[in-house]
Amino acid sequence: MARAPCSPVAHISSLHSGSAMIIPVRCFTCGKVVGNKWEAYLGLLQAEYTEGDALDALGLKRYCCRRMLLSHVDLIEKLLNYAPLEK
């Protein structure tokens, strides 16, 4: 039984539960897992931590890993506005 192909946007839409994100799972440079720290990072920023203090609290010491969270632009909400092509 073959499955119907699914577009990436449709797949993201099906996974969207209000807290979906598109952040790399690992640091591009050293390979450390950083994808699981995004929600905690946002929570610390909401709790009035500075960016540097929040990254220190999460245990991100290397500048390559810190870059992954500091430079991330959360585009998931904008991507979900585009519906996949209906066939």
C-alpha positions as CSV (number, residue, x, y, z in Angstrom):
1,M,0.0,0.0,0.0
2,A,1.6,3.3,-1.1
3,R,1.3,6.5,0.8
4,A,0.4,9.7,-0.9
5,P,3.3,12.2,-1.1
6,C,3.0,15.0,1.4
7,S,4.4,18.4,0.8
8,P,6.8,19.8,3.5
9,V,4.3,22.6,4.3
10,A,1.5,20.2,4.7
11,H,3.7,18.0,7.0
12,I,4.6,21.0,9.1
13,S,0.9,22.0,9.3
14,S,0.0,18.6,10.5
15,L,2.6,18.8,13.2
16,H,1.6,22.2,14.3
17,S,0.2,22.1,17.8
18,G,0.6,25.8,18.8
19,S,4.3,25.4,19.7
20,A,5.9,24.2,16.4
21,M,9.2,25.6,15.5
22,I,11.8,25.4,12.8
23,I,15.1,25.5,14.6
24,P,18.0,23.4,13.7
25,V,18.3,20.3,16.0
26,R,22.1,20.6,16.2
27,C,24.7,23.3,16.1
28,F,26.0,23.6,12.5
29,T,29.6,23.9,13.7
30,C,30.2,21.6,16.7
31,G,27.1,19.3,16.5
32,K,25.8,19.9,20.0
33,V,22.0,19.5,20.4
34,V,20.4,23.0,20.6
35,G,16.9,22.4,19.3
36,N,15.6,21.4,22.7
37,K,16.6,24.6,24.2
38,W,14.5,27.0,22.2
39,E,11.4,26.9,24.3
40,A,13.4,27.3,27.5
41,Y,15.3,30.2,26.0
42,L,12.1,32.0,25.1
43,G,10.8,31.4,28.6
44,L,13.9,32.9,30.2
45,L,13.6,35.9,27.9
46,Q,10.0,36.4,29.1
47,A,11.3,36.2,32.7
48,E,13.4,39.3,32.0
49,Y,16.8,37.5,31.6
50,T,19.2,39.2,29.2
51,E,20.2,37.1,26.1
52,G,23.6,36.4,27.5
53,D,22.3,35.3,30.9
54,A,19.6,33.1,29.4
55,L,22.2,31.3,27.2
56,D,24.5,30.9,30.2
57,A,21.6,29.4,32.2
58,L,20.9,26.9,29.4
59,G,24.6,25.8,29.5
60,L,25.5,27.2,26.0
61,K,29.1,28.2,26.5
62,R,30.4,28.0,22.9
63,Y,29.8,31.0,20.7
64,C,28.9,28.7,17.8
65,C,26.0,27.2,19.8
66,R,25.0,30.6,21.2
67,R,24.8,31.9,17.6
68,M,22.2,29.2,16.8
69,L,19.7,30.7,19.2
70,L,20.6,34.3,18.9
71,S,20.3,34.4,15.2
72,H,17.3,32.2,14.8
73,V,14.3,33.8,13.1
74,D,11.0,32.0,13.9
75,L,9.2,31.7,10.6
76,I,6.8,28.9,11.4
77,E,3.7,31.1,11.7
78,K,4.5,32.8,8.4
79,L,5.0,29.4,6.6
80,L,1.7,28.1,7.9
81,N,-0.2,30.9,6.1
82,Y,0.6,29.2,2.8
83,A,-1.7,26.2,2.1
84,P,-0.3,23.4,0.0
85,L,-1.6,22.9,-3.5
86,E,-4.9,21.1,-3.5
87,K,-5.2,18.3,-6.1
